[in-house]
């Protein structure tokens, strides 16, 4: 609604985007596209990964300015950091730096590990009071590999646990159906219909090479 939009325009908290998708869905490429785009925003990318670093190491190495407490500054004043421990701790670190005038961010993107449901990360911003004063949840973006999503959705889970790919689609505000050039038009229609059947509220966009406008991913105000 326009009232919600007006309220959000006055909201000076940092918008947080949660990015999910299975390994190979194109999250790295999307992040690299965002970091190299000339959008003028200062963005922090937090990799909530358990294992391999997902953002292109060469990109970081080529554009690094300083490293401090796992935080690396890259292109356009954007920063990247890899979190294997406490996500809340690094966010509170950002909040403290901002309050002290050492950091000014336009957006935060949290990339979830391949098998993770975005729900616990998103919930952090709805229950943790210190963070609620500093940041607001803007949206949950799920990258979907058009060629392999069906096998991920059909994967059986032990003891009735929620299938991870299903959880990512269910909790999404924006679905980016990626790698559309690798499947036939009929397969693409079938996949899209299945995704819409699982989550008909999320806006769905087809893309290849994770090429979507930054505006489609950031500043979407899904939780206002």
N, C-alpha and C positions, 0 to 999 in steps of 0.2 A: 504494500500500500504506500501511497505518497507520504502518509504520516510517518511510517516506519523509515522510509527513505530520508525524510527530513531529520528525524531523530538520529539516524546513522550518520548523516552529514556532519552533525555536531559532535559525534562520538570521536574523540581523538585517540582512542586506544588503538594499538597496532593490530591490524587484521591478520588472522592466522589461517592459512590454507593447509589442510591435511591432504597429502598426496599418496594414493595407494595404487596397487597393481602388481600382478605377479612378475617375477623375474622374466625379462624379455618382452615386457609389454610396452616398453619405451619410456620409462620414467627418467632414466639418465639423459636421454636425448631431449626430452621435454625440458628438464632442468637446465641443460646446456643451452637450449634455444632461449629460455627465459633470461639466463645470465648474460648471454651475448647480445640480446635485443637492446635497442636503444630506446628504452622507455623512461629513462630518467629516475626510476624508483631505486631506493636503497633497500635491497631485499636480503634477509638472512635465510639461508637454507640450512636446516638442521636434518642431518641424516640419522634417523632413528633406526640404525642398522645393527644387525648382529652378524658380523662377518665381513664380507668384502665391502670396501668403500665404493659407492656407486657413482658419485660424480666423477667425470673424466679427470683423472690425475694430471694429464698433460695440460688441461685447461687451467687447473689450479696452479700447477708449477709455473706456467707461462705468465700468469697474471697475479701471482701472490705478492702482497706488499709486506705483510707481517703475520707472524704466528704468535698467538698468546692464548694460553689455556684452551688448547684444541680449536681456537677460532682462527680461521684463515680469511684474510680479506682478498677478494678476487676482483673481477671486472666491475667497472662503474660504481665502486664503493660497496658492492654487494659482499656479503660474508658467508662463508660456509663452515660448518663444523660437523664433526661426526660424534654421535653420542652413543656410547655403549652402556652407559650407566644410567644416571638419573636425568631424565628429560626436564623435570621440574627445576632441578638445580641450575641447568644452563639458562632456562627461561628467566629464573629469578636473577641470574647474573646479568642478563640483558636488561631487565627492569632496573636493577641497581645502577648499571652504566648509563642508562637513559636518564634516570633521576639526577645523576651526578653531572649530566651534560656531556658525557664522553661518547654517547651513541645516539643516533637518530635513525630509526628504521621506518620505512613506509609499509613494509609487509614482512611476514615470516612464513616460510613454507616448511612444513615438517614432512619429510619423506619416510613413510613407514616401510619396514622390512617386508619382503615379498609375500610372506604367508600371513601377515598380521591383519587383523580386523582393525579398522580405523576408530572403532567405538571407544576403547579405553583412552586413546590420545585425545580425541574430541572431548571426552568427559572431563578431562583435566581442566579445560577452560570453563567448564560449567559448575565446577565444585570447589576449585582451589582459589580462595578469596584473594590472595596476593596477586595471582595471575589475572584474575578477573578485573582488577583495577588497571592492569597494564595492557592486557591484550583481549581481543574478542575473536571468537570463532567466526570466520568468514564463510568457509565452505569446505566440503569434502569432495575431492576430485578423484575419480577412479579411471585409470588407463586400462583399456581392455585390448588384448591381443586378438584381433578378429580371427586369426587362424587357429589359435589354441584355446580360446575361452571355453568352448563347449566341453572339451575334455577336463578342464579344471572344474567346471560346474558339475560334471558327472562323477567327479572323484568321490569315492566313498570315504566317510570319516568314521573313526572309531567311536563306539559308545554314543552314537547319536549327536556328536558335537557338530556345531554349525560349520558347514563347508566354508573355507576361508574365502574362496572366490565369490561365493554366494553372499557372504557377509559384506564384502567390499562393494558389490553391486547394490545390495539392499540399503547400505548406509550412505550411498553417494548422492551428492547434489548435482553433479555434472559427470556424465559418462563420456569419455573420449574413446570412441571405437577406432583404434589405431591399426595400421598395417592393412588397410582396406584393399591395397593393391595386390595383396597376396592371396586373396580369395575370389571366387566367382561371384557375380551379382546375385545369383540365387542363394548361395551360402551366406552372403552378406545380409540379405533380407531376412533369412531364417534366424541368424544370430541376433540381428537388431530386434526382431519380434520377440525373441526369447528374453532379451534384456529388458525390453519394455514391459513384458509380462511380469518380470520380477520387481521392477521399479518403474512405474509409469509417471512418477513425479519428477525424476531427474531429467534435466535437459540432455539430449544425446547429440553428439557431433561426430561425424565421420572424419577421419584424418589419415594421412600417411606421414611417416617420419616424424610423428609427434608435432606436426606443424599446425598450431592453433594460435590465435591472437592472445597476447598476454591478458587483454581485457576479458577474455572468455574464461580465464582461470583465476584471476585475482580481482578482488573488489566486487564479489557477486552478492554479498549481503544475504546469504541463505538463512542466517540465524537471527535476523532482526525481528 
